[in-house]
Amino acid sequence: MSAKRRRASHAGSWYTADAGELEGELRGWLGAAKATCGTARAIIAPHAGFSYSGPTAAWAYKHVVPDGVRRVFLLGPSHNIHSSKCLLSGCSTYETPIGNIRVDDAVCTELMETGLFDEMSISVDEREHSLEMHLPYIAHVMGERPYTLVPIMVGALSESAEARYGKLLSRYLLDAQNLFVISSDFCHWGERFRFTHYDPKAGEIADSVEALDRQGMTLIERQDSRGFAAYLREFGNTICGRHPIGVLLNALDACRPTAAHSCKFVRYAQSSRARRPDDSSVSYASGIVWSAAAANGH
């Protein structure tokens, strides 16, 4: 791997580039969030501009106990290029306004050698926001502790490919020194997103959107990879991180019966409350995966 650095290309637009201001925002959002589940082994959290999704993401990161975490696997969807595979970064360092993060060269080489991954160019890497929007939270929560990052851009995978990548990554998920961060917003509703599903029985449009999101969230909580895939086929909900979530669900499948995990969503929000057909909104949800055995004191 080269010594290339990935710039914090969305700093100053999607979130502040001022280190002190950014730290203050993250501290404030984390201070307002509550920990209600076990210690996170994996989290699902949004990646929109921080003014929209930062407070919701805090509820996921509130469950991260950084002591003992040595490596962070960050899986996010691609918004700019199409690929039927997962891609790894060609960079050795990811920059953030509050400190740089070292990419785990050894693990990335190990994954690349499986033949299942492509390498993304630095221009593709820097255009993508789904990974970058988690870096400030990761850097803030981990602080001065030594750790490395494994950034993975997840392409438009088939269900069989999600199972293949999930099985491959399950051995890393079984290692308590690894934390998995799954980057996903939920429903993108409105004509500009070409998604206007509406069930009047649910109430207003915003209520219908939430009901549809929560149907998918329930399947994720049940760790039902097939059910979640069927739900996406039936409703076409515009969950942009559906493939990273699919990989996580398949990794959890592959972890059984060696390890049992629990999953729960702890926060849900919408960018705005859609009431009319010409409105639009994006949904944000934070979910936690933790060791069921650890929660039971075993």
C-alpha positions as CSV (number, residue, x, y, z in Angstrom):
1,M,0.0,0.0,0.0
2,S,1.2,3.5,-0.8
3,A,1.8,6.3,1.6
4,K,-1.1,8.3,0.1
5,R,-3.3,10.4,2.4
6,R,-7.0,10.7,1.9
7,R,-8.0,14.3,2.5
8,A,-11.0,15.2,4.6
9,S,-12.6,16.4,1.4
10,H,-16.1,17.1,2.9
11,A,-14.8,19.1,5.9
12,G,-15.9,22.7,5.6
13,S,-19.1,21.7,3.8
14,W,-20.8,18.6,5.3
15,Y,-19.3,19.4,8.7
16,T,-17.0,22.0,10.2
17,A,-13.3,22.0,9.4
18,D,-12.6,23.8,12.7
19,A,-11.1,21.2,15.1
20,G,-12.3,22.9,18.3
21,E,-15.8,23.5,16.9
22,L,-16.0,20.0,15.7
23,E,-14.9,18.5,19.0
24,G,-17.5,20.7,20.8
25,E,-20.3,19.5,18.5
26,L,-19.4,15.8,19.0
27,R,-19.1,16.2,22.8
28,G,-22.5,17.9,22.9
29,W,-24.2,15.3,20.8
30,L,-22.7,12.4,22.8
31,G,-23.5,14.2,26.0
32,A,-27.2,14.3,25.0
33,A,-27.3,10.7,24.0
34,K,-27.9,7.7,26.3
35,A,-26.5,4.2,26.4
36,T,-29.3,1.7,26.7
37,C,-27.8,-1.5,25.3
38,G,-24.6,-3.5,25.8
39,T,-21.1,-2.5,24.6
40,A,-21.2,-2.2,20.8
41,R,-19.5,-4.9,18.7
42,A,-21.0,-3.2,15.7
43,I,-23.1,-0.1,15.1
44,I,-25.3,1.1,12.3
45,A,-25.3,4.9,12.0
46,P,-26.2,7.6,9.4
47,H,-23.8,9.6,7.2
48,A,-25.6,12.8,6.2
49,G,-24.3,16.3,6.9
50,F,-23.7,16.6,10.7
51,S,-26.3,19.3,11.1
52,Y,-28.9,16.6,10.0
53,S,-27.5,13.3,11.2
54,G,-24.9,14.1,13.9
55,P,-27.3,14.0,16.9
56,T,-28.7,10.6,15.8
57,A,-25.2,9.1,15.1
58,A,-24.2,10.0,18.6
59,W,-26.7,7.4,20.0
60,A,-24.7,4.7,18.2
61,Y,-21.3,6.0,19.2
62,K,-22.5,6.4,22.8
63,H,-22.4,2.5,23.0
64,V,-18.8,2.2,21.9
65,V,-16.3,1.5,24.7
66,P,-13.0,2.3,23.1
67,D,-10.8,0.5,25.6
68,G,-9.9,-2.8,24.0
69,V,-10.8,-1.8,20.5
70,R,-7.7,-2.1,18.3
71,R,-9.3,-2.0,14.8
72,V,-12.3,-0.3,13.3
73,F,-13.9,-1.9,10.2
74,L,-15.9,0.9,8.4
75,L,-18.4,-0.3,5.7
76,G,-20.2,2.3,3.6
77,P,-22.1,2.3,0.4
78,S,-21.0,3.8,-2.9
79,H,-22.9,6.9,-4.0
80,N,-20.7,7.7,-7.1
81,I,-19.6,4.6,-8.9
82,H,-21.2,1.3,-9.6
83,S,-19.4,-1.9,-8.6
84,S,-20.7,-5.5,-8.0
85,K,-17.8,-6.0,-5.5
86,C,-16.4,-4.4,-2.3
87,L,-13.5,-2.0,-2.7
88,L,-10.5,-1.2,-0.4
89,S,-8.7,2.1,0.0
90,G,-5.3,2.6,-1.6
91,C,-4.4,5.2,1.1
92,S,-2.3,4.6,4.2
93,T,-3.9,7.5,6.2
94,Y,-7.3,9.1,6.4
95,E,-7.2,12.7,7.5
96,T,-9.8,14.3,9.8
97,P,-9.8,17.9,11.3
98,I,-9.2,16.3,14.8
99,G,-6.4,13.9,13.9
100,N,-5.4,11.4,11.3
101,I,-6.3,7.7,11.3
102,R,-3.9,5.0,10.1
103,V,-5.3,2.4,7.6
104,D,-4.5,-1.2,8.6
105,D,-2.2,-2.2,5.8
106,A,-1.9,-5.8,7.0
107,V,-5.6,-6.5,7.1
108,C,-6.3,-4.7,3.8
109,T,-3.5,-6.8,2.2
110,E,-5.1,-9.9,3.7
111,L,-8.5,-9.0,2.3
112,M,-7.1,-8.0,-1.1
113,E,-5.4,-11.4,-1.4
114,T,-8.8,-13.1,-1.3
115,G,-9.5,-11.8,-4.8
116,L,-12.9,-10.6,-3.7
117,F,-11.9,-6.9,-3.5
118,D,-11.0,-4.1,-5.9
119,E,-9.0,-1.0,-5.0
120,M,-10.7,2.4,-5.2
121,S,-8.8,5.3,-6.7
122,I,-8.0,8.2,-4.4
123,S,-10.5,10.4,-6.4
124,V,-13.3,7.9,-5.9
125,D,-12.3,7.6,-2.2
126,E,-12.4,11.3,-1.7
127,R,-15.7,11.8,-3.6
128,E,-17.5,9.3,-1.3
129,H,-19.0,10.7,1.9
130,S,-20.4,7.5,3.4
131,L,-17.1,6.6,5.0
132,E,-15.8,10.1,5.7
133,M,-18.8,11.2,7.8
134,H,-17.9,8.6,10.4
135,L,-14.2,9.5,10.7
136,P,-14.6,12.4,13.1
137,Y,-16.8,10.3,15.4
138,I,-14.3,7.4,15.3
139,A,-11.4,9.8,15.9
140,H,-13.2,11.5,18.8
141,V,-14.4,8.4,20.5
142,M,-11.0,6.5,20.2
143,G,-9.0,9.5,21.3
144,E,-5.3,8.8,21.8
145,R,-5.7,5.0,22.0
146,P,-3.7,3.1,19.3
147,Y,-6.0,1.7,16.6
148,T,-6.2,1.2,12.9
149,L,-9.0,1.5,10.3
150,V,-10.2,-0.9,7.6
151,P,-12.3,1.2,5.2
152,I,-14.5,-0.8,2.9
153,M,-16.7,0.7,0.2
154,V,-19.5,-1.8,-0.4
155,G,-20.8,-2.0,-4.0
156,A,-24.3,-3.0,-5.3
157,L,-23.9,-6.6,-4.2
158,S,-26.1,-9.5,-5.0
159,E,-27.6,-11.4,-2.1
160,S,-25.1,-14.3,-2.7
161,A,-22.3,-11.8,-2.7
162,E,-23.5,-10.3,0.6
163,A,-23.4,-13.8,2.1
164,R,-19.9,-14.3,0.7
165,Y,-18.5,-11.1,2.1
166,G,-20.4,-11.6,5.4
167,K,-18.8,-15.0,5.9
168,L,-15.4,-13.7,5.1
169,L,-15.7,-10.8,7.6
170,S,-17.4,-12.9,10.3
171,R,-14.0,-14.1,11.7
172,Y,-13.1,-10.4,12.3
173,L,-16.4,-9.7,13.9
174,L,-15.8,-12.6,16.3
175,D,-12.7,-10.8,17.6
176,A,-13.7,-8.5,20.4
177,Q,-10.8,-6.2,19.5
178,N,-12.6,-5.3,16.2
179,L,-15.4,-2.8,16.1
180,F,-17.7,-2.7,13.0
181,V,-19.2,0.6,11.9
182,I,-22.0,0.2,9.2
183,S,-22.8,3.5,7.4
184,S,-26.4,3.9,6.3
185,D,-29.1,6.5,6.1
186,F,-32.6,5.0,5.8
187,C,-35.6,6.1,3.6
188,H,-34.9,8.8,1.1
189,W,-38.5,9.9,0.4
190,G,-39.8,12.3,-2.3
191,E,-39.9,12.8,-6.0
192,R,-36.3,13.9,-6.1
193,F,-35.4,10.5,-4.8
194,R,-37.8,8.7,-7.1
195,F,-39.5,7.1,-4.1
196,T,-42.9,8.1,-3.0
197,H,-44.3,5.0,-1.3
198,Y,-47.3,6.0,0.9
199,D,-49.6,4.0,3.1
200,P,-52.5,6.2,4.2
201,K,-53.4,3.8,7.0
202,A,-50.2,4.8,8.7
203,G,-51.2,8.5,8.9
204,E,-49.4,11.4,7.4
205,I,-46.6,10.8,4.8
206,A,-43.9,11.1,7.5
207,D,-45.7,8.4,9.6
208,S,-45.9,6.1,6.6
209,V,-42.1,6.6,6.0
210,E,-41.4,5.8,9.7
211,A,-43.6,2.7,9.6
212,L,-41.8,1.4,6.5
213,D,-38.4,2.1,8.0
214,R,-39.3,0.4,11.3
215,Q,-40.5,-2.7,9.4
216,G,-37.0,-3.0,8.0
217,M,-35.4,-2.1,11.3
218,T,-37.3,-4.9,13.0
219,L,-36.0,-7.4,10.5
220,I,-32.4,-6.1,11.1
221,E,-33.0,-6.5,14.9
222,R,-34.1,-10.1,14.3
223,Q,-30.9,-10.5,12.3
224,D,-33.0,-11.9,9.5
225,S,-30.8,-11.5,6.4
226,R,-33.3,-13.2,4.1
227,G,-36.3,-11.4,5.5
228,F,-34.5,-8.0,5.1
229,A,-33.6,-8.9,1.5
230,A,-37.2,-9.9,0.8
231,Y,-38.4,-6.6,2.4
232,L,-36.2,-4.6,0.1
233,R,-37.4,-6.5,-3.0
234,E,-41.0,-6.0,-2.0
235,F,-40.9,-2.3,-1.0
236,G,-37.8,-0.9,-2.7
237,N,-37.1,1.2,0.4
238,T,-34.3,3.6,-0.5
239,I,-32.0,2.6,2.4
240,C,-28.6,3.6,0.9
241,G,-26.6,1.4,3.1
242,R,-28.7,-1.7,2.4
243,H,-25.7,-3.7,1.1
244,P,-23.4,-2.9,4.0
245,I,-26.3,-3.9,6.3
246,G,-26.8,-7.0,4.3
247,V,-23.1,-7.9,4.7
248,L,-23.4,-7.3,8.5
249,L,-26.5,-9.5,8.8
250,N,-24.7,-12.3,6.9
251,A,-21.6,-11.9,9.1
252,L,-23.9,-12.3,12.1
253,D,-25.4,-15.4,10.5
254,A,-21.9,-16.9,10.0
255,C,-21.0,-16.1,13.6
256,R,-23.6,-18.5,14.9
257,P,-23.5,-20.8,16.8
258,T,-19.9,-19.8,17.8
259,A,-21.3,-16.5,19.2
260,A,-24.7,-15.0,19.8
261,H,-25.4,-11.3,19.3
262,S,-28.3,-9.0,20.1
263,C,-29.3,-6.1,17.9
264,K,-31.5,-3.1,18.7
265,F,-32.2,0.3,17.2
266,V,-31.9,3.1,19.8
267,R,-32.7,6.2,17.8
268,Y,-34.7,7.3,14.8
269,A,-35.1,10.7,13.2
270,Q,-36.1,12.3,9.9
271,S,-34.5,15.4,8.3
272,S,-38.0,16.9,7.9
273,R,-41.6,15.8,8.4
274,A,-43.0,15.1,4.9
275,R,-46.7,16.0,4.7
276,R,-47.3,16.8,1.0
277,P,-46.4,14.9,-2.2
278,D,-43.8,17.6,-3.1
279,D,-42.0,17.4,0.3
280,S,-38.9,15.2,0.8
281,S,-37.1,13.8,3.7
282,V,-34.2,11.4,4.7
283,S,-34.4,9.1,7.7
284,Y,-31.7,8.4,10.1
285,A,-31.4,5.4,12.5
286,S,-28.8,4.2,15.0
287,G,-28.6,0.5,15.8
288,I,-26.4,-1.4,18.2
289,V,-25.1,-5.0,17.9
290,W,-23.6,-6.4,21.1
291,S,-22.5,-9.8,22.5
292,A,-25.5,-11.6,23.9
293,A,-23.2,-13.7,26.1
294,A,-21.5,-10.6,27.5
295,A,-24.9,-9.0,28.2
296,N,-25.9,-12.1,30.2
297,G,-22.7,-11.9,32.2
298,H,-21.1,-15.0,30.7
